[in-house]
């Protein structure tokens, strides 16, 4: 059996360097991450990924703002 694996990581949610707050109240970097997740979901479906692996840091700090949970 052949497994298709997709790996990603180090998203650092909550990082705001070079980011602005939009009219939605969210930083542009957070919105970029949401868009990237949507693209990942599309790839998983289209490529029939069997295993998704997330490595590294998902948050910029150890106690991220609850809006990122």
VMD Tcl script that draws the C-alpha trace (Angstrom):
set ca {
  {0.00 0.00 0.00}
  {1.26 3.48 -0.86}
  {0.63 6.29 1.60}
  {0.49 9.92 0.62}
  {1.81 12.13 3.41}
  {1.48 15.89 3.76}
  {3.63 17.60 6.39}
  {3.54 21.20 7.56}
  {4.45 23.12 10.68}
  {5.66 26.21 12.47}
  {2.60 28.34 11.79}
  {3.24 30.57 14.82}
  {-0.36 31.76 15.19}
  {-0.46 35.03 17.04}
  {2.65 36.42 15.41}
  {1.92 39.96 14.31}
  {5.22 41.18 12.85}
  {4.59 43.11 9.62}
  {0.84 42.59 10.03}
  {-2.07 44.98 10.29}
  {-5.47 44.60 11.91}
  {-8.24 44.42 9.33}
  {-11.81 45.64 9.64}
  {-12.68 42.13 10.88}
  {-10.50 42.68 13.95}
  {-8.00 39.99 12.95}
  {-4.39 40.47 11.92}
  {-3.60 39.92 8.25}
  {-1.15 37.12 9.17}
  {-3.96 35.23 10.94}
  {-6.22 35.60 7.91}
  {-3.36 34.39 5.69}
  {-3.10 31.29 7.89}
  {-6.83 30.62 7.57}
  {-6.50 30.86 3.79}
  {-3.53 28.46 3.88}
  {-5.56 25.96 5.94}
  {-8.30 26.08 3.32}
  {-5.70 25.37 0.62}
  {-4.32 22.46 2.68}
  {-7.82 21.01 3.04}
  {-8.26 21.25 -0.73}
  {-4.91 19.51 -1.37}
  {-5.77 16.74 1.11}
  {-9.04 16.07 -0.70}
  {-7.76 16.41 -4.28}
  {-4.56 14.42 -3.73}
  {-6.25 11.86 -1.45}
  {-3.71 12.38 1.33}
  {-3.66 9.48 3.82}
  {-1.62 11.11 6.58}
  {-1.40 14.77 7.62}
  {1.45 15.64 9.97}
  {1.82 18.96 11.75}
  {5.21 19.57 13.34}
  {6.70 22.51 15.14}
  {5.01 25.42 16.85}
  {1.40 26.21 16.10}
  {1.42 29.32 18.33}
  {3.91 32.15 18.62}
  {3.75 32.13 22.44}
  {2.96 29.46 25.01}
  {-0.37 31.09 25.99}
  {-1.88 32.40 22.74}
  {-4.81 34.75 22.58}
  {-8.04 32.72 22.82}
  {-9.19 34.08 19.44}
  {-6.61 31.78 17.82}
  {-7.94 28.60 19.47}
}
mol new
graphics top color blue
foreach p $ca { graphics top sphere $p radius 0.5 }
foreach p [lrange $ca 0 end-1] q [lrange $ca 1 end] { graphics top cylinder $p $q radius 0.2 }
display resetview
